[in-house]
Every structure is written in C-alpha cells, then in structure tokens.
Amino acid sequence: MDKNNWLIPPNEWQFIDPTNGFIFPWLTLDFLEHLMTFDMSRWRIFEAGGGAGTLWWANKCKEIVTLETDKDWLDKICDFAKRKGLYNIDYNLVEPNLYQNPVKAYLDILEKQQHKFDLLLIDGIYRNQLATIAEPHIKDGGLLVVDNYLQEEVRSIMDYAEVLNSKYSIKIFKHSPILNPEEHP
C-alpha cells in the first residue's frame, strides 16, 4: 500500500484499490464490486461529502464536482489532490454557519450545474433535501447513491424512491464491512 495516497492510513472499514493505490470510496463492498463493472473514464460525478473517495473518483473519472461543508477538510482534500496531480475536481464549499439559509445554499450548488451526471453520490448533510432534487441532474442510465439510507435522518429518502423508480431501477446494496451500518454515523 502506498501510504502517501491519503492523509492517514485507511481504517478497518476502508480498502485500497489495487488498480490505482487509492482508498476506495467509503461505500458497501457489494456496491464497490458493482461499480467496478463500469468504465468510469468519461463519467461526470457529483459528490456531496468529500474525502479519500474524492481522490479515487478523480483518478477514475473525467470530472468530479464535490460539495463539502467543512473548510479545513476541503482544504486537505484539495491540497492532497494537487500533490497527486488530480486537477479534475471542482471544489464547492458551503459552511452552514455562514449562510442565512444553508440548505438553499447547499442545494444551489447542484441546481447551478450545467450538465447532468453519470453518478450523483449523496453522503453529507441535507441528504433528504438533496435526494428530492436529484432526479433532473442524473443522466438517463445514471446512478444515484444515497449512503447510509437506513439512518433515521436519512430514511425518509426512501419515501422519494417511488418517484425515482418511475425512471430508474433501484438497487439497495446492504453488505457492509460495518456490523451495524444503520447505526454508523
């Protein structure tokens, strides 16, 4: 493992991709296996909630738009990406305490995008709100990933699943290296 591929070594729930040495996005093993069946080299990805996975996506895709709420964390991602020569990341910061209406500011980042995405990954705050506006921003045949959907604050996203299912096929990937993913913060 190249320990220079992130700021800290992976924890017990993270895995290194042997094809590029980067830490896989922090998603279920079943979904990662499914994801690896795709050629992502031309994909445009929108990611709400950045981290080590942002670098993995950037190494695999054409463009990634990442939305983060923690400036220090986003600065670390940005600095690390530059050290790795990853320049296809569009960084967006919405610090909730700086906005009168932080939810609107957060959602506006997606609403202002000029194109649709092959993958829209929701793994940050305001998940429910972001999921309800996601559909028009996903290409036909694209993927919507809502991480930790079993958490209480995220569960209402499944109420929106019927709307999404009218256009997309919904798959739920439950296998996780975490014993109780619904309790995972």
trRosetta pair geometry for C-beta under 8 A, 3 or more apart (Angstrom, degrees):
i j d omega theta_ij theta_ji phi_ij phi_ji
1 5 7.8 -107 176 27 82 122
1 9 7.7 77 123 -140 143 98
1 10 7.9 -109 -160 12 150 112
1 16 5.1 -147 -119 -61 105 167
1 21 7.1 140 -152 -150 53 83
2 5 4.8 83 95 -24 101 109
2 21 4.4 28 23 -177 121 132
3 9 5.9 -37 -131 -88 99 90
5 16 7.6 97 72 -129 147 104
5 21 5.3 -169 -65 134 152 92
5 22 5.2 -151 180 -106 130 53
5 23 6.6 157 119 -17 111 79
5 55 7.2 168 179 121 82 147
5 84 7.3 69 -129 -98 64 134
6 9 7.5 130 73 -103 107 18
6 10 7.2 84 47 -62 146 70
6 22 7.6 103 -47 -152 99 68
6 23 5.4 2 -36 -5 144 127
6 52 4.7 -3 -115 -117 138 113
6 55 7.0 -166 -87 34 86 151
6 80 6.9 35 -131 -167 44 152
7 76 5.9 -20 -52 -179 150 122
7 80 6.3 -94 -51 -80 91 139
10 14 3.6 -135 -161 92 107 116
10 15 6.8 145 172 -58 161 13
10 16 6.4 -142 -13 -51 148 82
10 23 5.1 161 -86 -115 113 120
10 52 7.5 159 -97 151 84 173
11 14 5.3 82 46 10 65 105
12 177 7.3 -158 137 142 76 127
13 26 6.7 51 121 -145 107 99
13 177 5.0 168 -132 85 69 120
13 178 5.6 16 -115 -63 130 91
14 23 5.1 -3 172 -161 122 117
14 24 6.8 178 -165 54 71 80
14 26 6.1 -50 -96 -97 90 89
14 52 6.9 37 -148 74 144 151
15 23 7.1 130 74 -153 33 67
15 24 4.9 6 71 19 86 123
15 29 7.8 69 -6 -102 149 90
15 32 7.6 105 58 152 131 174
15 177 8.0 146 -40 -32 110 153
16 21 6.4 -16 -174 -153 111 39
16 22 7.2 161 -149 88 69 21
16 23 6.0 -53 -97 -96 57 53
16 24 7.3 -174 -119 -15 8 83
17 20 5.3 12 97 42 116 85
17 21 7.0 -49 74 9 74 13
17 22 5.5 -1 38 63 112 71
17 23 7.5 126 -2 -158 85 7
17 24 5.2 119 -52 -68 95 82
17 56 6.3 117 -2 -136 139 117
18 21 7.6 33 -141 -68 27 49
20 56 7.2 139 77 -134 133 71
20 59 5.0 127 174 145 158 147
20 60 7.4 -126 -16 -63 157 84
22 52 7.3 169 177 169 87 88
22 55 5.3 -154 -148 113 131 101
22 56 4.2 174 119 -90 129 76
22 59 5.5 172 -11 13 151 152
23 52 4.1 -5 71 151 130 133
23 53 7.0 -81 104 -68 90 52
23 55 7.5 63 44 65 82 112
23 56 6.3 -105 80 -50 50 121
24 27 7.3 -99 144 37 104 84
24 32 5.5 21 -175 -129 143 138
24 53 6.8 3 143 -107 39 87
24 56 5.9 102 -126 -124 28 168
25 32 7.4 -178 58 -96 84 100
25 51 8.0 110 -136 73 67 102
25 52 7.8 174 -106 92 40 76
25 53 3.0 68 -110 -136 71 129
25 56 5.7 -136 -42 65 72 136
25 57 6.7 48 -61 -47 118 97
25 121 7.4 -80 -165 -150 154 159
26 51 6.8 -11 0 87 120 144
26 52 7.3 86 -36 57 98 102
26 53 5.8 -109 2 -42 70 126
26 123 7.7 148 72 -178 97 157
26 147 7.7 60 98 -146 84 150
27 31 4.8 -79 145 81 119 129
27 32 5.8 149 82 -55 101 87
27 35 7.7 79 81 -21 146 144
27 53 7.6 88 -17 -113 94 148
27 145 7.0 -30 -120 -178 138 142
27 147 6.4 -109 -107 -106 82 111
27 173 7.7 44 163 91 101 137
28 31 4.6 89 63 10 88 102
28 32 6.9 -153 95 -7 45 86
28 173 4.7 -177 68 129 137 108
28 174 6.8 159 -128 131 163 8
28 175 5.4 121 177 79 119 60
28 176 4.6 -78 -115 -85 93 73
28 177 7.9 170 -140 -3 56 68
28 181 7.4 -15 -86 -100 105 159
29 32 5.6 -55 -146 37 34 112
29 33 6.4 36 155 -20 66 103
29 175 5.5 -67 58 116 94 107
29 176 6.9 155 6 -118 84 27
29 177 6.1 95 -35 -42 113 88
30 33 5.9 -55 -152 35 29 111
30 34 6.5 29 150 -17 63 107
30 173 4.2 -170 92 -160 113 105
30 174 7.1 22 29 49 148 43
30 175 4.0 105 -28 44 116 113
31 34 5.4 -53 -149 38 37 114
31 35 6.0 43 152 -25 68 105
31 145 7.1 100 -169 -128 146 124
31 173 3.9 152 -57 83 92 167
32 35 5.4 -50 -144 35 32 117
32 36 6.5 36 156 -24 63 103
33 36 6.0 -53 -151 29 30 112
33 37 7.7 38 149 -28 57 96
34 37 6.1 -51 -171 14 39 114
34 171 7.7 178 -140 110 167 151
34 173 6.8 -126 6 -86 139 140
35 38 6.2 -59 -171 25 47 110
35 40 7.8 12 176 -54 89 131
38 43 7.8 54 141 -54 127 136
39 42 7.4 34 122 15 96 90
40 43 4.4 -42 -164 6 73 132
40 45 7.9 15 -169 -50 116 122
40 57 7.9 -101 154 -148 146 65
40 60 4.6 29 84 147 129 106
40 61 4.9 -62 150 -85 103 80
40 118 7.5 164 -139 108 76 145
40 119 7.9 -13 -132 -12 113 135
41 60 7.1 -100 -79 172 51 56
41 61 6.9 -171 -126 -125 17 33
41 62 6.7 72 154 -53 46 80
42 61 7.8 -52 70 -157 13 67
42 62 5.2 25 -151 -38 31 128
42 118 7.8 113 102 -47 71 154
43 60 7.7 3 44 121 122 89
43 61 4.3 -69 73 -135 97 108
43 62 5.9 170 62 16 39 91
43 63 7.9 -141 108 45 54 61
43 117 7.9 47 179 -173 84 71
43 118 3.9 -105 -141 58 90 148
43 119 6.1 22 -178 4 132 104
44 61 7.1 142 -92 167 20 123
44 62 6.0 -46 -70 71 64 109
44 63 4.8 -3 -121 66 79 102
44 64 7.7 172 -163 -83 49 36
44 65 7.6 27 176 -7 90 99
44 115 6.2 28 91 101 171 123
44 116 7.7 121 74 101 127 43
44 117 5.1 -116 104 -124 90 65
44 118 5.7 123 48 3 59 91
45 57 5.4 -105 73 -175 161 131
45 61 5.3 33 -8 133 117 177
45 63 7.1 -178 28 97 68 56
45 64 4.5 -15 69 -113 104 80
45 65 7.1 -168 95 28 54 66
45 117 6.0 88 -124 -164 22 116
45 118 6.5 -50 -74 61 65 88
45 119 4.6 -9 -118 67 89 102
45 120 7.7 177 -160 -82 57 33
45 121 6.7 13 -177 0 104 109
46 64 7.7 164 -87 -161 22 60
46 65 4.8 -15 -112 65 70 106
46 67 7.5 21 -178 -10 86 110
46 110 6.3 80 -177 -115 150 93
46 113 6.9 -65 -89 -73 132 162
46 117 4.6 -94 -4 -76 100 163
46 119 7.3 -168 34 98 61 59
46 120 4.8 -1 62 -120 107 73
46 121 6.9 -178 93 29 56 67
46 137 6.8 -12 11 145 158 128
47 50 6.2 94 115 -87 120 67
47 53 7.5 -174 -148 107 148 109
47 54 6.2 -175 90 -100 159 84
47 57 6.5 179 -48 21 143 170
47 64 6.0 7 1 -174 117 107
47 65 7.0 169 25 84 69 53
47 66 4.7 -17 71 -110 106 74
47 67 6.8 -175 95 23 54 73
47 121 4.6 -2 -115 64 71 113
47 123 7.3 -24 -169 37 82 99
48 66 8.0 161 -88 -159 22 53
48 67 4.6 -20 -114 65 65 117
48 106 7.9 67 -140 180 121 104
48 110 7.8 -33 -67 -58 115 118
48 121 6.8 -164 28 99 67 63
48 122 4.9 8 49 -127 122 56
48 123 6.3 154 85 41 72 48
48 124 4.2 -117 145 24 85 121
48 126 7.8 -100 178 73 142 90
48 127 7.5 162 102 -100 137 65
48 130 5.6 -23 -36 -155 171 170
49 67 7.3 -3 -21 80 38 76
49 68 6.9 97 -122 -104 25 67
49 121 7.7 -105 52 123 94 96
49 122 7.5 78 8 -179 113 35
49 123 3.9 -113 63 96 142 74
49 124 3.1 -171 -59 -61 95 89
49 125 7.9 134 -77 1 103 53
49 147 7.7 -99 63 40 149 135
50 53 7.7 -155 -161 65 46 83
50 54 4.4 15 -154 -54 90 141
50 66 4.3 60 -82 178 115 132
50 67 7.5 172 -33 62 95 30
50 68 4.5 -49 17 -71 111 118
50 73 7.0 153 78 134 100 105
50 74 6.3 85 53 -105 142 72
50 77 5.0 -13 143 -82 132 169
50 91 7.9 -3 -62 -127 161 83
51 54 6.0 141 53 -6 34 97
51 73 7.6 -34 -91 177 70 116
51 77 6.9 -100 -102 -90 16 120
52 55 6.0 -51 -169 29 47 110
52 56 6.9 46 139 -17 70 103
53 56 5.2 -52 -151 36 46 115
53 57 6.1 47 152 -20 74 100
54 57 5.8 -53 -149 36 30 110
54 58 6.3 30 152 -20 64 108
54 64 6.5 165 -157 127 75 149
54 66 5.2 17 -125 -92 125 150
54 77 5.4 25 67 -159 149 128
54 81 7.3 -65 120 -71 108 123
54 89 6.5 59 169 -123 108 136
55 58 5.6 -52 -144 37 32 113
55 59 6.4 34 155 -20 63 105
55 77 7.4 -150 -47 -155 91 82
55 80 6.6 -62 -77 117 135 113
55 81 5.9 -155 -101 -92 88 81
55 84 6.4 61 -151 51 119 161
55 86 6.1 178 -139 6 73 168
56 59 5.8 -59 -154 35 30 111
56 60 6.4 11 155 -8 64 115
57 60 5.9 -74 -149 46 30 103
57 61 5.4 -14 173 10 74 122
57 64 4.8 95 120 -88 120 148
58 61 6.8 -65 -114 48 21 87
58 64 5.3 -95 -79 19 72 131
58 81 6.2 27 63 -135 172 117
58 86 4.1 70 131 -172 136 130
58 88 5.5 157 -153 67 88 94
58 89 5.1 -39 -98 -59 130 103
59 84 7.8 -59 -74 145 106 132
59 86 6.4 -67 -65 -101 68 123
61 64 5.8 99 73 -54 130 93
61 88 7.2 -162 93 119 76 138
61 118 7.8 -169 -139 56 124 130
62 88 6.6 -147 152 -169 36 144
63 88 5.1 -123 -105 176 52 100
63 89 7.9 160 -162 -88 58 28
63 90 6.9 26 -178 -11 102 106
64 88 6.4 82 17 118 77 88
64 89 5.2 -19 72 -112 97 71
64 90 7.1 -165 97 26 46 74
65 89 7.9 145 -99 -164 24 54
65 90 4.4 -21 -111 66 72 113
65 92 6.6 24 178 -6 88 121
65 109 7.7 171 157 159 120 104
65 113 6.6 -127 0 -105 176 123
65 117 7.7 -104 30 -92 113 128
66 74 7.8 167 114 -128 116 96
66 77 7.2 -105 112 134 160 154
66 89 6.0 -7 5 -166 115 103
66 90 7.1 161 21 76 64 57
66 91 6.0 -17 66 -113 98 54
66 92 6.6 -179 91 30 49 80
67 92 4.7 -25 -105 79 67 113
67 94 6.7 3 -171 9 96 108
67 106 7.0 101 171 -157 133 77
67 109 5.0 132 -107 106 125 156
67 110 7.4 -47 -48 -51 153 84
67 124 6.6 -129 98 24 95 164
68 71 8.0 144 113 -79 111 28
68 73 6.1 -146 -178 92 136 107
68 74 4.2 167 79 -76 146 108
68 77 7.2 171 -51 20 158 146
68 91 7.4 -29 19 -161 113 84
68 92 7.1 145 22 82 66 59
68 93 5.8 -28 73 -106 84 66
68 94 7.8 162 84 31 36 66
68 124 7.2 -146 -116 -117 44 143
69 93 7.4 126 -112 -160 22 64
69 94 5.7 -37 -103 80 73 73
69 95 6.1 120 -171 -107 64 40
69 96 5.9 15 -159 -22 122 92
69 106 7.4 -12 -83 -103 107 116
69 124 6.5 142 -7 -177 110 121
69 125 5.9 4 -15 24 158 122
70 73 3.8 49 95 18 116 117
70 74 6.4 162 86 -15 60 85
70 95 7.6 91 -99 -107 25 84
71 74 5.7 -58 -144 39 30 109
71 75 6.2 34 156 -23 66 105
71 93 5.8 53 -97 -153 73 142
71 95 5.9 -15 -39 -73 102 124
72 75 5.7 -52 -149 33 30 114
72 76 6.7 32 151 -20 62 103
73 76 5.7 -53 -155 32 33 112
73 77 6.6 33 149 -18 65 103
74 77 5.6 -51 -149 35 36 112
74 78 6.2 37 153 -19 67 107
74 91 6.0 119 -176 -166 113 118
74 93 5.3 -136 35 -89 173 106
75 78 5.6 -55 -145 39 30 112
75 79 6.1 29 157 -18 66 108
76 79 5.9 -54 -142 39 28 109
76 80 6.1 24 160 -16 63 111
77 80 6.0 -63 -148 40 25 108
77 81 6.2 27 156 -22 64 109
77 89 7.8 -135 142 158 107 160
77 91 7.4 155 93 -112 114 117
78 81 5.8 -55 -146 34 27 111
78 82 6.6 27 155 -19 62 105
78 89 7.5 -155 -109 96 67 133
78 91 5.6 -4 -84 -76 113 157
79 82 5.9 -56 -153 34 30 111
79 83 6.6 30 151 -19 64 105
80 83 5.6 -52 -151 34 36 113
80 84 6.4 21 154 -7 66 110
81 84 5.8 -68 -150 47 32 103
81 86 4.1 -86 -166 71 88 108
81 87 7.5 143 145 -72 106 38
81 89 5.5 -49 -166 17 166 145
82 85 7.6 43 -174 -71 31 25
82 86 7.5 -90 -62 52 24 68
82 87 7.6 61 -107 -82 62 79
86 89 6.2 47 134 -16 102 112
92 109 4.7 115 157 -141 154 135
94 99 6.9 -11 -170 -22 90 142
94 102 6.4 129 157 -161 108 83
94 105 4.8 157 -143 122 121 107
94 106 4.7 -179 99 -87 163 68
94 109 6.5 -116 -37 -35 126 129
95 98 4.5 57 84 6 102 116
95 99 7.5 152 82 -12 58 92
95 102 8.0 -88 110 -124 34 118
96 99 6.4 -76 -153 38 35 102
96 102 3.7 41 -137 -144 73 162
96 106 7.7 -4 -87 -51 85 119
96 125 7.2 -40 -54 90 136 157
97 102 7.6 14 -33 -73 24 139
98 102 7.8 99 56 -94 58 101
99 102 4.2 133 69 -82 121 64
99 104 7.7 -158 161 60 135 85
99 105 4.5 -103 -123 -10 161 149
101 104 4.1 20 126 22 118 118
101 105 6.4 144 95 -19 70 87
102 105 5.4 -56 -145 39 38 114
102 106 6.0 41 156 -24 70 106
102 126 7.9 -150 122 -55 92 137
103 106 5.7 -56 -150 35 29 114
103 107 6.3 22 156 -12 65 109
103 126 5.4 161 -127 -118 80 133
103 129 5.6 -40 -165 138 112 179
104 107 5.9 -58 -142 42 30 106
104 108 6.0 41 155 -32 64 107
105 108 5.7 -50 -148 27 27 119
105 109 7.6 40 152 -30 56 90
106 109 6.4 -46 -173 10 34 110
106 125 7.3 -94 -126 90 161 94
106 126 5.0 109 107 46 155 161
106 129 7.5 83 89 91 120 130
106 130 7.2 -78 134 -70 109 105
107 110 6.1 -57 -167 39 49 104
107 111 6.0 45 142 -20 77 112
107 126 7.1 -118 -54 152 85 141
107 129 6.0 -88 -72 139 121 113
107 130 6.4 -159 -103 -93 80 66
107 133 5.9 79 -157 32 114 155
108 111 5.2 -58 -136 44 38 114
108 112 5.8 34 165 -21 72 110
109 112 6.4 -62 -148 36 21 106
109 113 7.6 40 148 -44 54 92
110 113 5.9 -36 -165 -5 40 116
110 120 7.9 59 -134 -143 126 122
110 130 6.6 120 -12 -143 153 92
110 133 6.5 131 96 106 134 118
110 134 7.5 -58 178 -102 154 58
110 137 5.8 -53 176 -79 104 170
111 133 6.8 -40 -73 160 93 143
113 117 7.5 -7 143 -43 159 102
113 137 6.3 74 61 -140 131 117
116 136 7.8 -115 -105 149 104 51
116 137 5.7 172 -129 -175 68 39
116 138 6.0 35 -172 135 105 6
116 139 4.4 133 119 -66 122 68
116 142 7.0 -142 151 -31 107 154
117 120 5.0 113 81 -64 136 83
117 137 5.9 21 13 148 100 86
117 138 5.9 -46 66 -110 80 52
117 139 6.5 -136 82 -11 27 89
117 142 6.1 110 102 -157 62 150
118 139 5.6 -13 -90 29 50 129
118 142 5.0 -158 -155 -122 32 98
118 143 7.0 22 147 22 61 85
119 142 6.3 -155 -67 -172 35 94
119 143 4.7 -4 -114 64 77 102
119 144 7.9 169 -158 -82 51 27
119 145 6.8 7 -171 0 97 110
120 134 5.3 159 118 -156 154 111
120 137 6.1 94 -85 102 144 106
120 138 5.3 -92 -4 -84 124 98
120 142 7.0 60 -5 143 89 126
120 143 7.3 -171 30 96 61 57
120 144 5.1 -12 65 -113 101 70
120 145 7.2 178 89 28 51 68
121 145 4.6 -7 -115 65 71 112
121 147 7.2 34 -175 -26 87 106
122 127 5.1 116 153 -138 117 83
122 130 5.1 165 -123 100 125 129
122 131 5.8 -95 10 -68 175 83
122 134 7.1 -80 -46 -82 129 138
122 144 7.5 10 -2 -175 107 84
122 145 6.8 -178 27 93 67 59
122 146 4.8 -8 64 -112 114 68
122 147 6.7 -160 90 15 59 77
123 127 7.6 30 -100 -99 20 115
123 145 7.7 -16 -41 115 101 100
123 146 7.9 161 -67 -159 63 36
123 147 3.9 25 -98 30 101 135
123 148 7.2 102 -129 11 82 102
124 127 6.9 159 67 -69 49 81
124 130 7.8 61 63 -8 95 158
126 129 4.6 -45 -178 45 91 117
126 130 5.6 96 120 -26 88 99
127 130 5.8 -62 -145 40 28 108
127 131 6.1 29 159 -22 67 108
127 146 6.3 105 -176 -155 115 100
127 148 8.0 -110 -90 72 170 97
127 153 7.4 104 42 123 115 92
127 154 5.1 -12 90 -115 146 93
127 157 6.3 -57 135 -61 101 132
128 131 5.9 -58 -149 34 27 111
128 132 6.7 23 157 -20 62 106
128 153 7.4 -113 -27 160 116 70
128 154 6.7 -165 -58 -130 83 44
128 156 5.3 22 -122 76 128 108
128 157 5.5 -135 -110 -66 65 80
129 132 6.0 -58 -154 31 31 109
129 133 7.2 5 157 1 63 106
130 133 6.4 -74 -155 46 33 94
130 134 6.3 58 148 -60 68 98
131 134 5.4 -32 -146 -9 35 126
131 144 7.5 101 -135 175 81 129
131 146 5.6 20 -95 -96 126 133
131 157 4.5 34 71 -133 172 107
131 160 5.6 146 129 65 110 153
132 160 5.5 -133 -95 -105 72 150
133 136 7.3 -48 177 32 65 99
133 137 7.4 45 134 -6 77 120
134 137 5.8 -90 -165 47 45 106
134 138 6.2 35 154 -30 86 112
134 144 5.5 93 143 -126 143 129
134 164 7.7 6 79 -98 113 119
135 138 6.2 -64 -149 25 31 109
135 144 7.8 -33 -85 -65 54 148
135 163 6.9 -91 -54 132 150 105
135 164 6.0 -150 -87 -104 109 76
135 167 6.7 102 -155 46 114 143
135 168 8.0 -146 -125 -9 89 121
138 142 4.0 -156 -179 78 89 133
138 143 7.5 -148 -151 57 123 21
138 144 5.7 -61 -85 -60 153 97
138 168 7.4 -8 109 -68 146 141
139 142 4.0 112 55 -44 75 119
140 167 8.0 -103 -119 173 74 106
142 168 7.8 -60 69 -109 64 128
144 164 6.6 -93 46 -151 152 141
144 168 6.8 93 12 108 111 172
146 149 4.9 75 107 -79 106 105
146 154 6.8 161 160 -175 111 118
146 157 5.2 -171 176 148 164 160
148 151 4.7 15 155 -10 104 117
148 154 5.6 123 109 13 83 164
148 181 6.8 -147 -114 163 69 93
148 182 7.7 131 -160 -120 74 38
148 184 6.3 -123 -113 79 115 100
149 154 5.2 -133 -136 131 36 120
149 155 6.9 99 164 -100 65 43
149 157 5.7 -101 -138 66 97 127
149 158 6.4 101 171 -54 119 98
149 172 7.5 -101 56 -133 144 105
150 154 7.2 22 46 77 19 113
150 155 6.6 29 -154 -88 29 89
150 181 6.5 91 43 104 129 91
150 182 3.6 -72 117 -107 126 97
151 154 4.4 64 64 20 92 109
151 155 6.7 -140 86 -38 40 81
151 182 6.2 172 -72 -163 50 60
151 184 7.6 -93 -72 66 112 63
152 155 5.7 -34 -144 -3 28 120
154 157 5.6 -23 174 0 71 119
155 158 6.1 -38 -178 15 56 111
156 159 5.1 -24 -171 10 64 120
156 160 7.6 62 140 -13 68 93
157 160 5.6 -55 -168 33 48 111
157 161 7.3 75 135 -47 67 85
158 161 4.9 -12 -160 -17 51 124
159 162 7.6 -39 172 10 40 100
160 163 5.4 -48 -173 35 66 115
160 164 6.2 61 134 -17 83 105
161 164 5.5 -60 -147 44 38 109
161 165 5.7 42 155 -28 73 108
161 170 5.7 50 -163 -108 106 164
162 165 5.6 -51 -139 34 28 114
162 166 7.1 42 154 -33 57 93
163 166 6.1 -46 -166 11 32 113
164 167 6.7 -80 -169 48 42 90
164 168 5.3 -36 166 45 84 112
164 170 6.4 91 105 -74 111 114
165 168 6.6 -81 -109 69 29 66
165 169 7.4 43 -139 -126 71 27
165 170 5.1 -54 -92 -13 94 119
174 181 7.4 -172 -165 40 66 144
176 181 4.2 84 39 -63 166 131
176 184 8.0 -123 157 -15 154 148
178 181 4.8 111 80 -82 116 72
178 184 5.2 15 158 -68 162 137
180 183 4.3 17 121 24 116 115
180 184 7.0 166 98 -37 66 79
181 184 5.1 -37 -152 4 46 123
